[in-house]
Amino acid sequence: MAPVSGALDGVAQLMRQLEELGLAANGKALRAAVRAGSRPVVKRAKQLIPEGADAHRTYRGRLVTPGFAKRSIRTVTKLSRDKQKASVAIGVRAEAFYATQFVELGTSRQAPQPWLRPAMEQTQQEQLAALGDSLKKTIEKAAKKK
């Protein structure tokens, strides 16, 4: 899946302000901003993911109720070693692998039912706005302390 990218006006200025306030050094602000930007995608993905009607067993033998894949949607944020870049991975826990492997992409006998890619595409503007708002709030909060 291709990464989502977009133009957010004033990002360079926000990053300079973070550096001036000493918040860019540990990467917490950047990681929090990326996490905030992922929330609209997760919310929309939970709305779009197909839900079965019957309980089923996972590959570990555990009996799970319908909606297990929806409840398994998670985000993982990562920060680069130099703490200047952050990324987020959105997917499902290992036990619900079928939601991305078989449902999202389909198989030779099952048509794809995309839910994650449309969620990302439909919420691009919300993602960028949430990321910018998070950075702005962090800067304003730090500026009040100084």
DRENPA-3360 file (N, C-alpha, C; in nm, 2 decimals, always signed):
BEGIN
1 = MAPVSGAL = +0.08/-0.12/+0.00/+0.00/+0.00/+0.00/+0.09/+0.12/+0.00 ~ +0.06/+0.22/-0.08/+0.14/+0.34/-0.09/+0.11/+0.43/+0.03 ~ +0.22/+0.50/+0.07/+0.20/+0.59/+0.19/+0.12/+0.71/+0.15 ~ +0.05/+0.75/+0.25/-0.04/+0.87/+0.22/+0.05/+0.99/+0.24 ~ +0.04/+1.08/+0.15/+0.12/+1.21/+0.16/+0.03/+1.32/+0.12 ~ +0.06/+1.44/+0.17/-0.02/+1.55/+0.14/+0.05/+1.68/+0.18 ~ +0.00/+1.79/+0.14/+0.06/+1.92/+0.17/+0.00/+1.98/+0.29 ~ +0.08/+2.01/+0.39/+0.03/+2.08/+0.51/+0.10/+2.21/+0.52;
9 = DGVAQLMR = +0.03/+2.32/+0.50/+0.10/+2.45/+0.50/+0.15/+2.48/+0.64 ~ +0.28/+2.53/+0.65/+0.34/+2.57/+0.77/+0.41/+2.46/+0.85 ~ +0.43/+2.34/+0.80/+0.49/+2.24/+0.87/+0.63/+2.27/+0.91 ~ +0.71/+2.33/+0.81/+0.85/+2.37/+0.84/+0.85/+2.47/+0.95 ~ +0.76/+2.56/+0.95/+0.75/+2.67/+1.06/+0.72/+2.60/+1.19 ~ +0.62/+2.51/+1.20/+0.59/+2.44/+1.32/+0.71/+2.36/+1.37 ~ +0.78/+2.29/+1.28/+0.90/+2.22/+1.33/+1.01/+2.31/+1.38 ~ +1.03/+2.43/+1.32/+1.13/+2.52/+1.37/+1.09/+2.57/+1.51;
17 = QLEELGLA = +0.96/+2.59/+1.53/+0.91/+2.63/+1.66/+0.93/+2.52/+1.77 ~ +0.91/+2.40/+1.73/+0.94/+2.28/+1.82/+1.08/+2.28/+1.86 ~ +1.17/+2.30/+1.76/+1.31/+2.30/+1.79/+1.35/+2.41/+1.88 ~ +1.30/+2.53/+1.86/+1.33/+2.65/+1.94/+1.28/+2.62/+2.09 ~ +1.17/+2.56/+2.10/+1.12/+2.53/+2.24/+1.18/+2.40/+2.30 ~ +1.27/+2.34/+2.22/+1.34/+2.22/+2.27/+1.25/+2.09/+2.28 ~ +1.14/+2.09/+2.20/+1.05/+1.98/+2.20/+1.09/+1.88/+2.09 ~ +1.17/+1.92/+1.99/+1.20/+1.82/+1.88/+1.31/+1.72/+1.92;
25 = ANGKALRA = +1.38/+1.75/+2.03/+1.49/+1.66/+2.07/+1.45/+1.52/+2.11 ~ +1.34/+1.50/+2.18/+1.30/+1.37/+2.22/+1.20/+1.30/+2.13 ~ +1.14/+1.38/+2.04/+1.05/+1.32/+1.94/+0.91/+1.29/+1.99 ~ +0.88/+1.32/+2.12/+0.75/+1.30/+2.18/+0.64/+1.37/+2.10 ~ +0.67/+1.50/+2.07/+0.57/+1.58/+2.01/+0.54/+1.53/+1.87 ~ +0.64/+1.49/+1.80/+0.62/+1.44/+1.66/+0.55/+1.31/+1.66 ~ +0.58/+1.22/+1.75/+0.51/+1.09/+1.77/+0.37/+1.11/+1.80 ~ +0.34/+1.20/+1.89/+0.20/+1.23/+1.93/+0.12/+1.29/+1.81;
33 = AVRAGSRP = +0.19/+1.37/+1.73/+0.12/+1.43/+1.62/+0.08/+1.32/+1.52 ~ +0.18/+1.23/+1.49/+0.15/+1.13/+1.39/+0.04/+1.03/+1.44 ~ +0.04/+1.01/+1.57/-0.06/+0.92/+1.63/-0.20/+0.99/+1.62 ~ -0.20/+1.12/+1.64/-0.33/+1.20/+1.63/-0.38/+1.20/+1.48 ~ -0.28/+1.20/+1.39/-0.32/+1.20/+1.25/-0.38/+1.06/+1.21 ~ -0.34/+0.96/+1.28/-0.39/+0.82/+1.24/-0.53/+0.79/+1.30 ~ -0.58/+0.87/+1.40/-0.71/+0.84/+1.46/-0.82/+0.85/+1.36 ~ -0.83/+0.95/+1.27/-0.94/+0.95/+1.18/-0.94/+0.82/+1.09;
41 = VVKRAKQL = -0.83/+0.77/+1.05/-0.82/+0.65/+0.97/-0.87/+0.53/+1.04 ~ -0.83/+0.52/+1.17/-0.88/+0.40/+1.25/-1.03/+0.41/+1.27 ~ -1.08/+0.53/+1.30/-1.22/+0.54/+1.32/-1.30/+0.50/+1.19 ~ -1.25/+0.55/+1.08/-1.32/+0.52/+0.95/-1.30/+0.37/+0.91 ~ -1.19/+0.31/+0.94/-1.16/+0.17/+0.91/-1.26/+0.08/+0.99 ~ -1.28/+0.12/+1.11/-1.37/+0.04/+1.20/-1.52/+0.05/+1.15 ~ -1.55/+0.16/+1.08/-1.68/+0.17/+1.02/-1.69/+0.09/+0.89 ~ -1.58/+0.08/+0.82/-1.59/+0.02/+0.68/-1.56/-0.13/+0.68;
49 = IPEGADAH = -1.49/-0.19/+0.78/-1.45/-0.33/+0.78/-1.57/-0.42/+0.78 ~ -1.58/-0.51/+0.69/-1.69/-0.61/+0.69/-1.70/-0.69/+0.82 ~ -1.81/-0.72/+0.86/-1.83/-0.80/+0.99/-1.91/-0.93/+0.95 ~ -1.86/-1.04/+0.99/-1.93/-1.17/+0.97/-2.05/-1.18/+1.06 ~ -2.13/-1.28/+1.03/-2.25/-1.31/+1.10/-2.23/-1.42/+1.21 ~ -2.13/-1.50/+1.19/-2.11/-1.62/+1.27/-1.98/-1.61/+1.35 ~ -1.98/-1.67/+1.47/-1.85/-1.69/+1.54/-1.76/-1.78/+1.47 ~ -1.63/-1.76/+1.48/-1.53/-1.85/+1.42/-1.41/-1.87/+1.51;
57 = RTYRGRLV = -1.33/-1.97/+1.47/-1.21/-2.00/+1.54/-1.09/-1.93/+1.47 ~ -1.00/-1.88/+1.55/-0.88/-1.82/+1.49/-0.78/-1.93/+1.47 ~ -0.66/-1.90/+1.41/-0.56/-2.01/+1.39/-0.51/-2.06/+1.52 ~ -0.53/-1.99/+1.63/-0.49/-2.04/+1.76/-0.59/-2.12/+1.83 ~ -0.71/-2.14/+1.76/-0.81/-2.22/+1.81/-0.91/-2.15/+1.91 ~ -0.89/-2.02/+1.92/-0.98/-1.94/+2.01/-1.11/-1.91/+1.93 ~ -1.22/-1.93/+2.00/-1.35/-1.90/+1.94/-1.38/-1.75/+1.96 ~ -1.40/-1.68/+1.85/-1.42/-1.53/+1.86/-1.56/-1.50/+1.80;
65 = TPGFAKRS = -1.62/-1.39/+1.85/-1.75/-1.35/+1.81/-1.73/-1.26/+1.68 ~ -1.84/-1.24/+1.61/-1.84/-1.15/+1.49/-1.79/-1.01/+1.54 ~ -1.71/-0.95/+1.45/-1.65/-0.82/+1.49/-1.52/-0.83/+1.55 ~ -1.46/-0.95/+1.55/-1.32/-0.96/+1.61/-1.22/-0.88/+1.53 ~ -1.23/-0.88/+1.40/-1.13/-0.80/+1.32/-1.14/-0.66/+1.35 ~ -1.27/-0.61/+1.36/-1.29/-0.47/+1.39/-1.23/-0.43/+1.53 ~ -1.24/-0.52/+1.63/-1.18/-0.49/+1.76/-1.03/-0.51/+1.76 ~ -0.98/-0.57/+1.66/-0.83/-0.59/+1.65/-0.75/-0.49/+1.58;
73 = IRTVTKLS = -0.82/-0.38/+1.53/-0.75/-0.28/+1.45/-0.66/-0.20/+1.55 ~ -0.53/-0.19/+1.52/-0.44/-0.12/+1.61/-0.35/-0.03/+1.53 ~ -0.28/+0.06/+1.60/-0.18/+0.15/+1.54/-0.05/+0.13/+1.61 ~ +0.06/+0.14/+1.54/+0.19/+0.13/+1.60/+0.27/+0.25/+1.54 ~ +0.32/+0.33/+1.63/+0.40/+0.45/+1.59/+0.55/+0.42/+1.61 ~ +0.63/+0.46/+1.52/+0.77/+0.44/+1.52/+0.84/+0.58/+1.50 ~ +0.95/+0.59/+1.57/+1.03/+0.71/+1.56/+1.17/+0.68/+1.51 ~ +1.22/+0.76/+1.42/+1.36/+0.73/+1.36/+1.46/+0.75/+1.47;
81 = RDKQKASV = +1.58/+0.69/+1.45/+1.69/+0.70/+1.55/+1.72/+0.85/+1.58 ~ +1.72/+0.93/+1.48/+1.76/+1.07/+1.50/+1.64/+1.16/+1.55 ~ +1.52/+1.09/+1.57/+1.40/+1.15/+1.62/+1.35/+1.27/+1.54 ~ +1.37/+1.26/+1.41/+1.33/+1.37/+1.32/+1.21/+1.32/+1.23 ~ +1.19/+1.19/+1.22/+1.09/+1.13/+1.14/+1.00/+1.03/+1.22 ~ +0.87/+1.04/+1.20/+0.78/+0.94/+1.27/+0.69/+0.88/+1.17 ~ +0.66/+0.76/+1.19/+0.56/+0.69/+1.10/+0.46/+0.61/+1.19 ~ +0.35/+0.57/+1.12/+0.25/+0.50/+1.19/+0.21/+0.38/+1.10;
89 = AIGVRAEA = +0.19/+0.26/+1.16/+0.14/+0.15/+1.08/+0.00/+0.12/+1.14 ~ -0.09/+0.10/+1.05/-0.23/+0.07/+1.09/-0.26/-0.06/+1.04 ~ -0.31/-0.15/+1.12/-0.35/-0.28/+1.08/-0.42/-0.36/+1.19 ~ -0.42/-0.49/+1.18/-0.49/-0.57/+1.28/-0.39/-0.65/+1.35 ~ -0.43/-0.70/+1.47/-0.34/-0.79/+1.54/-0.32/-0.92/+1.46 ~ -0.21/-0.99/+1.50/-0.17/-1.11/+1.42/-0.29/-1.21/+1.42 ~ -0.36/-1.23/+1.52/-0.47/-1.33/+1.52/-0.58/-1.30/+1.42 ~ -0.59/-1.17/+1.38/-0.69/-1.13/+1.28/-0.63/-1.10/+1.15;
97 = FYATQFVE = -0.52/-1.17/+1.11/-0.45/-1.14/+0.99/-0.54/-1.15/+0.87 ~ -0.64/-1.23/+0.87/-0.73/-1.26/+0.76/-0.80/-1.13/+0.71 ~ -0.81/-1.03/+0.80/-0.88/-0.91/+0.77/-0.81/-0.83/+0.66 ~ -0.68/-0.83/+0.67/-0.60/-0.76/+0.57/-0.56/-0.85/+0.45 ~ -0.52/-0.97/+0.49/-0.47/-1.07/+0.38/-0.58/-1.12/+0.29 ~ -0.70/-1.16/+0.35/-0.80/-1.22/+0.26/-0.92/-1.13/+0.23 ~ -0.96/-1.05/+0.33/-1.07/-0.96/+0.31/-1.04/-0.84/+0.23 ~ -0.93/-0.76/+0.27/-0.89/-0.64/+0.20/-0.84/-0.67/+0.06;
105 = LGTSRQAP = -0.76/-0.77/+0.04/-0.70/-0.80/-0.09/-0.77/-0.91/-0.17 ~ -0.85/-0.99/-0.10/-0.92/-1.10/-0.17/-0.83/-1.22/-0.20 ~ -0.89/-1.32/-0.25/-0.82/-1.44/-0.29/-0.87/-1.48/-0.43 ~ -0.82/-1.60/-0.48/-0.86/-1.64/-0.61/-1.01/-1.67/-0.61 ~ -1.07/-1.71/-0.49/-1.21/-1.74/-0.48/-1.30/-1.64/-0.41 ~ -1.23/-1.54/-0.36/-1.31/-1.44/-0.28/-1.27/-1.30/-0.33 ~ -1.37/-1.23/-0.37/-1.35/-1.09/-0.42/-1.30/-1.00/-0.31 ~ -1.21/-0.91/-0.34/-1.16/-0.82/-0.24/-1.28/-0.73/-0.18;
113 = QPWLRPAM = -1.27/-0.70/-0.06/-1.37/-0.61/+0.01/-1.28/-0.50/+0.08 ~ -1.23/-0.41/+0.00/-1.14/-0.31/+0.07/-1.20/-0.23/+0.18 ~ -1.13/-0.21/+0.28/-1.18/-0.13/+0.39/-1.07/-0.04/+0.45 ~ -0.94/-0.08/+0.44/-0.84/+0.00/+0.50/-0.79/+0.11/+0.40 ~ -0.77/+0.07/+0.27/-0.73/+0.17/+0.17/-0.84/+0.28/+0.16 ~ -0.97/+0.25/+0.14/-1.07/+0.35/+0.13/-1.07/+0.44/+0.26 ~ -1.05/+0.38/+0.37/-1.05/+0.46/+0.50/-0.93/+0.57/+0.49 ~ -0.82/+0.52/+0.44/-0.70/+0.62/+0.43/-0.73/+0.73/+0.33;
121 = EQTQQEQL = -0.79/+0.69/+0.22/-0.82/+0.78/+0.11/-0.93/+0.88/+0.15 ~ -1.03/+0.84/+0.22/-1.14/+0.92/+0.26/-1.11/+1.02/+0.37 ~ -1.00/+0.99/+0.45/-0.97/+1.08/+0.56/-0.84/+1.15/+0.55 ~ -0.79/+1.17/+0.43/-0.66/+1.24/+0.41/-0.66/+1.38/+0.47 ~ -0.76/+1.45/+0.44/-0.77/+1.59/+0.49/-0.78/+1.60/+0.64 ~ -0.86/+1.50/+0.70/-0.87/+1.50/+0.84/-0.74/+1.46/+0.91 ~ -0.67/+1.37/+0.84/-0.54/+1.33/+0.90/-0.44/+1.44/+0.91 ~ -0.43/+1.52/+0.80/-0.34/+1.63/+0.79/-0.38/+1.74/+0.89;
129 = AALGDSLK = -0.51/+1.76/+0.90/-0.56/+1.86/+1.00/-0.53/+1.82/+1.14 ~ -0.55/+1.69/+1.18/-0.53/+1.64/+1.31/-0.38/+1.65/+1.35 ~ -0.29/+1.62/+1.25/-0.15/+1.63/+1.27/-0.11/+1.77/+1.30 ~ -0.16/+1.86/+1.22/-0.12/+2.00/+1.23/-0.18/+2.06/+1.37 ~ -0.30/+2.02/+1.40/-0.36/+2.07/+1.53/-0.28/+2.02/+1.65 ~ -0.23/+1.89/+1.64/-0.16/+1.84/+1.75/-0.03/+1.91/+1.77 ~ +0.04/+1.93/+1.66/+0.17/+2.01/+1.67/+0.15/+2.15/+1.72 ~ +0.04/+2.21/+1.67/+0.01/+2.35/+1.72/-0.02/+2.35/+1.87;
137 = KTIEKAAK = -0.10/+2.26/+1.91/-0.13/+2.25/+2.06/-0.01/+2.23/+2.14 ~ +0.08/+2.14/+2.10/+0.20/+2.12/+2.17/+0.29/+2.24/+2.18 ~ +0.30/+2.31/+2.07/+0.38/+2.44/+2.07/+0.32/+2.54/+2.16 ~ +0.18/+2.56/+2.15/+0.12/+2.66/+2.24/+0.13/+2.62/+2.39 ~ +0.12/+2.49/+2.42/+0.13/+2.45/+2.56/+0.27/+2.48/+2.61 ~ +0.37/+2.45/+2.53/+0.51/+2.47/+2.57/+0.54/+2.62/+2.58 ~ +0.49/+2.70/+2.49/+0.51/+2.84/+2.49/+0.45/+2.91/+2.62 ~ +0.34/+2.85/+2.67/+0.28/+2.91/+2.79/+0.37/+2.88/+2.91;
145 = KK = +0.44/+2.76/+2.91/+0.52/+2.73/+3.02/+0.65/+2.82/+3.03 ~ +0.69/+2.86/+2.91/+0.82/+2.95/+2.91/+0.79/+3.09/+2.93;
% end
